Amino acid sequence: MEAELLHFDVVDYKGRRIVCTELQWANHIATDQNHLFMAECEDEIIAALKNPDHRIRYHDRRNPKRKRVYYKLSKSGDYYTKVVVEYDDDNCSGVGHVVTAYMPDKMTDGEKPEL
């Protein structure tokens, strides 16, 4: 099995390793019709992971591995960079994988702050 190429590999604000593969970046984040503008926003995505304004424990009923959401408010204050991260274990102690990233104008209702 060939190792996946990484688009980026960062350590988040809690010291957890988070990766984004080239495949995920190319097939979802940078080319998805709803996310095309994200292709130029790698720095904002990494900033949201390293120093988020809001850290959210997240539960996706359709996919229980999706455990964390990171929000970073834009400099203009007009939108957030939102990054959803998936972990293999319940404690989020393994490597996290970026699932998606996009720029909503507000935080999602019902998400709970991380304690």
Stockholm file with secondary structure:
# STOCKHOLM 1.0

chainA/1-115         MEAELLHFDVVDYKGRRIVCTELQWANHIATDQNHLFMAECEDEIIAALKNPDHRIRYHDRRNPKRKRVYYKLSKSGDYYTKVVVEYDDDNCSGVGHVVTAYMPDKMTDGEKPEL
#=GR chainA/1-115 SS CCCCCEEEEEECTTSCEEEEEHHHIIIIITTSTTTGGGGGCHHHHHHHHHSCSEEEECCBTTBTTEEEEEEEECTTSSCEEEEEEEESSTTSCSCEEEEEEECCSSCCTTCEECC
#=GC SS_cons         CCCCCEEEEEECTTSCEEEEEHHHIIIIITTSTTTGGGGGCHHHHHHHHHSCSEEEECCBTTBTTEEEEEEEECTTSSCEEEEEEEESSTTSCSCEEEEEEECCSSCCTTCEECC
//
